[in-house]
Amino acid sequence: MDARQAVLWRTALALSEAYLMVGPHPRDERRPLITLEHPRETIVEHDPATGERLAALKAWYDDVAGVARATVYLPDQLVRYETSSRGRGPMRWGPKIWTRLQGPDGGGPHQLGSVPVVPFACRPFLGEDPVAEFDNVIDIQDRINLGVLNRMTIERYSAFRQRWIRGHKFRKVTDPETGLQTVEQPFKPGPGAVWASEFENAQFGDFQQSQIDDLLRAHETDIRDLLIISRTPAYTYAGNLVNISPDTIEALDVSHVAKVEEHQANFGEGLEETLGMAARIAGVERDFTAAEVRWRNPRLINPAVAADAATKKKAIGYPLAVIAEDMGESPQRVQRIVSEAAADQLAGAQALQMAADATAQAQTPARPPVGATGDGGDDGGA
């Protein structure tokens, strides 16, 4: 999922919905398999009272067998169907077209406790179907496309300034093949061409140059409207933003971050349920109802500001793991940072203990050997 999750989010944002399917691996029933499903092949039916999933359907064409296949997923079992032939055109439906498979290939019960197809809807509204991320700016995009087309048309037909001539009598010629009369064009533009007319009242001129400044200003206005309505940071469209400060970027990013966090909260619920079903397949005896998905911080934070905040959090007693997590480190990096910090503290404590033992041993006076006198001479005793 670390590598494929980007495809899931991109599909959900672009096509309004995407799906994850959970099930045992075909070669190892104790190993969970999570697959990405396209919305053109998958659909989920919800209970209108509770919002729980009642059933799911995946239908696709099997190019190898030359038939259409469908699998119905229920909270306690799955049922498989197929057609006698693929047919032509869009997939057809009806009781006479589809046949329920029997035996081991026909499906059977499962122990996942719910429908193993989890939808990820983009911007769901109460009582409305989900829509793509760009749905509310399609009309602005149409205006932008029309403006670009108009500008390209002007640039194409105004590459050479259109000229006119008055008081010149053109000679007509007859086409030998068709017999049609056409007007001879003696004036052809070119860097070395000189236009001249034998008529006394002949005048030459050219039309005014087409101005596209107004079109460019309208284009920039449409872009700004699109950024505002879609809650996209203005710095993604450079424009006149020059030498902006990190504080300005953070201020421009507020609406965009709010939108991203809204998507994270929405998609996180589906991920939690998906991982919970995968844990059941793997035999993990753990309650995942209180689990929470960790997302990368969508804010653009200056590294110097992040380091200063980490220093202040450390000073008031924040654990190192929490500080590393707030700085955007991955769970693997957080574990490595904490373990290496603990190893460094242990090594430092051992070094301090060894230094203290050596100091104490150097400060202890040496004791004389047993039987020795104070001056080292013979006392004459027996």
C-alpha positions as CSV (number, residue, x, y, z in Angstrom):
1,M,0.0,0.0,0.0
2,D,2.9,2.3,0.5
3,A,3.6,2.3,-3.3
4,R,0.0,1.9,-4.5
5,Q,-1.9,4.3,-2.3
6,A,-1.1,7.2,-4.6
7,V,-3.0,5.5,-7.4
8,L,-6.0,5.0,-5.0
9,W,-6.1,8.7,-4.1
10,R,-5.6,9.8,-7.7
11,T,-8.4,7.6,-8.9
12,A,-10.8,8.7,-6.1
13,L,-10.1,12.4,-6.7
14,A,-10.3,12.2,-10.5
15,L,-13.3,9.7,-10.9
16,S,-15.2,10.6,-7.7
17,E,-14.7,7.1,-6.2
18,A,-12.3,4.2,-5.9
19,Y,-12.3,0.9,-4.0
20,L,-10.2,-1.4,-2.0
21,M,-10.9,-5.1,-1.8
22,V,-9.7,-7.4,1.0
23,G,-9.4,-11.2,0.9
24,P,-7.1,-14.1,1.5
25,H,-4.2,-14.6,-0.9
26,P,-4.8,-17.4,-3.4
27,R,-1.6,-19.2,-2.4
28,D,-1.7,-18.5,1.3
29,E,-5.0,-18.2,3.1
30,R,-3.4,-16.7,6.2
31,R,-1.9,-13.9,4.2
32,P,-4.2,-10.9,3.4
33,L,-4.4,-9.5,-0.1
34,I,-5.5,-5.9,-0.7
35,T,-6.3,-4.9,-4.3
36,L,-7.3,-1.6,-5.9
37,E,-10.6,-1.7,-7.8
38,H,-11.7,0.7,-10.5
39,P,-15.1,2.4,-10.2
40,R,-16.0,1.3,-13.7
41,E,-15.9,-2.4,-12.5
42,T,-17.1,-2.1,-8.9
43,I,-20.1,-0.7,-7.0
44,V,-21.3,-0.9,-3.4
45,E,-24.8,-0.7,-2.0
46,H,-25.3,0.9,1.4
47,D,-28.1,0.5,4.0
48,P,-30.0,3.8,3.9
49,A,-30.7,3.6,7.6
50,T,-27.3,2.8,9.0
51,G,-24.9,3.6,6.1
52,E,-23.4,0.1,6.5
53,R,-22.4,-1.8,3.3
54,L,-25.1,-4.4,2.3
55,A,-23.5,-5.8,-0.8
56,A,-20.8,-5.1,-3.4
57,L,-20.4,-6.2,-7.0
58,K,-17.4,-6.5,-9.3
59,A,-18.0,-7.3,-13.0
60,W,-15.3,-7.6,-15.6
61,Y,-14.5,-9.2,-18.9
62,D,-12.2,-12.2,-18.9
63,D,-10.2,-11.9,-22.1
64,V,-8.6,-15.3,-21.6
65,A,-11.8,-17.3,-21.2
66,G,-13.8,-15.0,-23.5
67,V,-16.6,-14.6,-21.0
68,A,-17.9,-11.9,-18.6
69,R,-17.5,-12.6,-14.9
70,A,-19.1,-11.1,-11.8
71,T,-18.7,-11.6,-8.1
72,V,-21.3,-10.5,-5.5
73,Y,-19.9,-9.8,-2.0
74,L,-22.2,-10.1,1.0
75,P,-21.4,-9.6,4.7
76,D,-21.0,-13.3,5.2
77,Q,-20.4,-14.9,1.8
78,L,-19.5,-14.3,-1.8
79,V,-21.2,-15.6,-5.0
80,R,-19.7,-15.8,-8.5
81,Y,-21.4,-15.6,-11.9
82,E,-20.4,-15.7,-15.5
83,T,-21.8,-15.5,-19.0
84,S,-21.7,-18.0,-21.8
85,S,-19.9,-15.6,-24.0
86,R,-18.5,-12.1,-23.9
87,G,-20.9,-10.6,-26.4
88,R,-20.5,-7.2,-28.0
89,G,-20.9,-3.7,-26.8
90,P,-21.5,-2.8,-23.2
91,M,-22.0,-5.5,-20.6
92,R,-25.6,-6.8,-20.5
93,W,-27.6,-7.8,-17.5
94,G,-30.5,-10.2,-16.9
95,P,-31.3,-13.6,-15.4
96,K,-31.0,-15.3,-18.7
97,I,-27.5,-13.9,-19.4
98,W,-25.7,-14.7,-16.2
99,T,-25.3,-18.2,-14.7
100,R,-24.3,-18.8,-11.1
101,L,-21.3,-21.0,-10.7
102,Q,-21.5,-24.1,-8.6
103,G,-18.9,-26.0,-6.5
104,P,-15.7,-24.5,-5.2
105,D,-15.6,-21.9,-8.0
106,G,-19.0,-20.6,-7.0
107,G,-17.8,-18.8,-3.9
108,G,-18.7,-19.6,-0.3
109,P,-18.7,-18.1,3.2
110,H,-16.1,-15.8,4.6
111,Q,-15.2,-14.7,8.2
112,L,-14.5,-11.0,7.6
113,G,-17.7,-9.8,9.3
114,S,-18.6,-7.3,6.6
115,V,-18.6,-6.7,2.9
116,P,-14.9,-6.9,1.9
117,V,-15.1,-4.0,-0.6
118,V,-14.4,-0.6,1.0
119,P,-15.3,2.6,-1.0
120,F,-13.3,5.8,-1.0
121,A,-15.6,8.6,-2.1
122,C,-14.4,12.1,-3.0
123,R,-16.2,15.0,-1.4
124,P,-19.4,13.2,-0.4
125,F,-22.4,15.4,0.3
126,L,-25.4,14.4,2.4
127,G,-27.9,12.7,0.0
128,E,-25.8,13.4,-3.1
129,D,-23.4,11.3,-5.2
130,P,-19.7,11.9,-4.8
131,V,-18.1,14.2,-7.4
132,A,-14.6,14.6,-8.7
133,E,-12.2,17.1,-7.1
134,F,-12.4,19.4,-10.1
135,D,-16.2,19.3,-10.5
136,N,-16.8,22.8,-9.1
137,V,-14.3,24.5,-11.5
138,I,-15.3,22.8,-14.8
139,D,-17.0,26.0,-16.0
140,I,-13.9,28.1,-15.3
141,Q,-11.8,25.6,-17.1
142,D,-14.1,25.9,-20.1
143,R,-13.6,29.7,-20.1
144,I,-9.8,29.2,-19.9
145,N,-9.9,26.7,-22.8
146,L,-12.0,29.1,-24.9
147,G,-9.6,32.0,-24.1
148,V,-6.6,29.9,-25.2
149,L,-8.4,29.0,-28.4
150,N,-9.2,32.6,-29.2
151,R,-5.6,33.6,-28.5
152,M,-4.2,30.9,-30.7
153,T,-6.6,31.9,-33.5
154,I,-5.4,35.5,-33.3
155,E,-1.8,34.5,-33.2
156,R,-2.3,32.2,-36.2
157,Y,-4.1,34.7,-38.5
158,S,-2.2,37.8,-37.3
159,A,1.3,36.4,-37.7
160,F,1.6,38.6,-40.7
161,R,-0.2,41.9,-40.5
162,Q,-3.1,41.9,-43.1
163,R,-2.6,44.5,-45.8
164,W,-5.0,46.3,-48.2
165,I,-4.7,48.1,-51.5
166,R,-7.0,50.7,-53.1
167,G,-7.0,52.1,-56.6
168,H,-5.4,49.2,-58.3
169,K,-7.1,47.2,-61.0
170,F,-6.4,43.5,-60.8
171,R,-6.1,41.4,-63.9
172,K,-8.3,38.4,-64.3
173,V,-7.0,35.1,-65.6
174,T,-8.8,32.0,-66.8
175,D,-7.8,28.6,-65.5
176,P,-7.1,26.4,-68.5
177,E,-8.3,23.2,-66.8
178,T,-11.6,24.4,-65.1
179,G,-12.3,27.5,-67.2
180,L,-13.0,29.6,-64.1
181,Q,-11.8,33.2,-63.9
182,T,-9.7,34.1,-60.9
183,V,-8.0,37.3,-59.8
184,E,-4.3,37.4,-60.2
185,Q,-2.4,38.3,-57.0
186,P,0.7,40.1,-57.9
187,F,1.4,41.3,-54.3
188,K,3.0,38.6,-52.2
189,P,4.6,39.4,-48.8
190,G,8.2,38.6,-48.3
191,P,11.4,40.2,-46.9
192,G,12.7,41.1,-50.3
193,A,9.5,41.9,-52.1
194,V,8.6,45.4,-53.3
195,W,5.0,46.3,-54.1
196,A,4.4,48.7,-57.0
197,S,1.3,49.6,-59.0
198,E,1.1,51.4,-62.4
199,F,-2.1,53.2,-61.4
200,E,-1.8,56.8,-60.2
201,N,-4.3,56.6,-57.4
202,A,-3.1,53.3,-56.0
203,Q,-2.7,53.3,-52.2
204,F,-1.3,50.6,-49.9
205,G,-1.9,50.1,-46.2
206,D,-2.3,47.6,-43.4
207,F,-4.8,46.8,-40.7
208,Q,-4.2,47.5,-37.1
209,Q,-2.3,44.9,-35.1
210,S,-4.5,42.5,-33.0
211,Q,-4.0,43.1,-29.2
212,I,-4.0,40.1,-26.9
213,D,-3.2,42.0,-23.7
214,D,-6.8,41.9,-22.7
215,L,-7.0,38.2,-23.4
216,L,-3.9,37.6,-21.2
217,R,-5.4,39.6,-18.3
218,A,-8.6,37.7,-18.6
219,H,-6.7,34.4,-18.6
220,E,-4.9,35.4,-15.4
221,T,-8.2,36.4,-13.8
222,D,-9.7,33.0,-14.7
223,I,-6.7,31.2,-13.3
224,R,-7.0,33.1,-10.0
225,D,-10.7,32.3,-9.8
226,L,-10.0,28.6,-10.4
227,L,-7.3,28.6,-7.6
228,I,-9.7,30.3,-5.2
229,I,-12.7,28.1,-5.8
230,S,-10.6,24.9,-5.8
231,R,-8.7,26.0,-2.7
232,T,-5.3,25.6,-4.4
233,P,-2.4,27.7,-3.1
234,A,-1.6,30.7,-5.2
235,Y,2.1,30.0,-5.2
236,T,1.5,27.0,-7.5
237,Y,0.7,29.6,-10.2
238,A,3.7,31.9,-9.8
239,G,2.3,35.0,-11.5
240,N,3.6,38.1,-9.8
241,L,4.8,36.4,-6.6
242,V,8.4,37.3,-6.3
243,N,10.6,36.7,-3.2
244,I,7.7,35.7,-1.0
245,S,8.5,34.8,2.6
246,P,7.7,31.4,4.4
247,D,5.1,33.2,6.4
248,T,3.3,34.3,3.2
249,I,3.4,30.7,1.9
250,E,2.0,29.4,5.1
251,A,-0.8,32.0,4.9
252,L,-1.6,31.1,1.3
253,D,-1.7,27.4,2.2
254,V,-4.3,27.6,5.0
255,S,-7.3,26.8,2.8
256,H,-5.5,24.1,0.8
257,V,-4.4,22.4,4.0
258,A,-7.9,22.4,5.4
259,K,-9.1,20.7,2.2
260,V,-6.4,18.1,2.4
261,E,-7.2,17.4,6.1
262,E,-10.8,17.0,5.1
263,H,-9.8,14.3,2.6
264,Q,-7.5,12.6,5.1
265,A,-10.3,12.4,7.7
266,N,-12.7,10.9,5.0
267,F,-10.2,8.4,3.5
268,G,-8.8,7.4,6.9
269,E,-12.0,5.7,8.0
270,G,-11.9,3.4,5.0
271,L,-8.2,2.6,5.6
272,E,-8.9,1.7,9.2
273,E,-11.6,-0.7,8.2
274,T,-9.5,-2.2,5.4
275,L,-6.6,-2.9,7.8
276,G,-8.9,-4.3,10.4
277,M,-10.2,-6.9,7.9
278,A,-6.7,-7.7,6.8
279,A,-5.7,-8.3,10.4
280,R,-8.6,-10.8,10.8
281,I,-7.3,-12.7,7.7
282,A,-3.7,-12.7,9.2
283,G,-5.1,-14.0,12.5
284,V,-4.0,-11.0,14.5
285,E,-5.9,-11.0,17.8
286,R,-6.3,-7.3,18.3
287,D,-9.2,-4.8,18.4
288,F,-8.7,-2.3,15.6
289,T,-11.8,-0.3,16.3
290,A,-9.8,2.4,18.1
291,A,-7.0,2.4,15.5
292,E,-6.0,5.6,13.8
293,V,-4.3,6.2,10.5
294,R,-1.3,8.5,10.6
295,W,-1.0,10.9,7.7
296,R,2.0,13.0,6.7
297,N,1.6,16.6,7.6
298,P,0.3,18.5,4.6
299,R,1.7,21.8,5.7
300,L,4.9,23.3,4.2
301,I,7.0,24.0,7.3
302,N,10.4,25.8,7.2
303,P,13.0,23.3,8.5
304,A,14.5,26.0,10.8
305,V,11.0,26.7,12.3
306,A,10.4,22.9,12.7
307,A,13.8,22.5,14.5
308,D,13.1,25.5,16.8
309,A,9.7,24.0,17.7
310,A,11.3,20.6,18.4
311,T,13.8,22.2,20.7
312,K,11.1,24.0,22.7
313,K,9.0,20.8,22.9
314,K,12.0,18.9,24.2
315,A,12.6,21.5,26.8
316,I,9.1,21.2,28.2
317,G,9.3,17.3,28.3
318,Y,7.9,16.0,25.0
319,P,9.1,12.5,24.3
320,L,11.6,12.1,21.4
321,A,9.2,9.8,19.5
322,V,6.5,12.5,19.5
323,I,8.9,15.2,18.4
324,A,10.2,13.1,15.5
325,E,6.7,12.3,14.5
326,D,5.7,16.0,14.5
327,M,8.8,16.7,12.3
328,G,7.4,14.4,9.6
329,E,9.5,11.4,10.1
330,S,8.2,8.0,9.0
331,P,7.3,5.3,11.6
332,Q,10.5,3.4,10.6
333,R,12.6,6.5,11.0
334,V,11.0,7.3,14.3
335,Q,11.8,3.9,15.6
336,R,15.4,4.2,14.4
337,I,15.8,7.6,15.9
338,V,14.5,6.5,19.3
339,S,16.5,3.3,19.4
340,E,19.8,5.1,18.4
341,A,19.1,7.8,20.9
342,A,18.6,5.2,23.6
343,A,21.8,3.4,22.6
344,D,23.7,6.7,22.7
345,Q,22.3,7.5,26.2
346,L,23.3,4.0,27.4
347,A,26.8,4.4,26.0
348,G,27.1,7.9,27.6
349,A,26.0,6.6,31.0
350,Q,28.5,3.7,30.8
351,A,31.3,6.2,29.9
352,L,30.3,8.5,32.8
353,Q,30.3,5.5,35.2
354,M,33.7,4.3,34.1
355,A,35.1,7.9,34.5
356,A,33.6,8.1,38.0
357,D,35.1,4.8,39.0
358,A,38.5,5.8,37.7
359,T,38.4,9.1,39.6
360,A,37.3,7.4,42.8
361,Q,40.1,4.9,42.5
362,A,42.7,7.6,41.9
363,Q,41.6,9.6,45.0
364,T,41.8,6.5,47.4
365,P,45.2,6.4,49.4
366,A,47.3,3.3,49.0
367,R,47.6,1.0,52.1
368,P,51.0,-0.3,53.3
369,P,51.7,-4.1,53.1
370,V,51.2,-6.2,56.2
371,G,54.3,-6.4,58.5
372,A,56.0,-3.3,57.1
373,T,57.3,-0.5,59.4
374,G,56.8,3.1,59.0
375,D,60.4,4.0,58.2
376,G,61.2,0.8,56.3
377,G,64.2,-0.2,58.7
378,D,64.8,-3.2,61.0
379,D,63.2,-2.8,64.5
380,G,65.6,-5.4,66.1
381,G,62.7,-7.5,67.4
382,A,62.8,-11.2,67.6
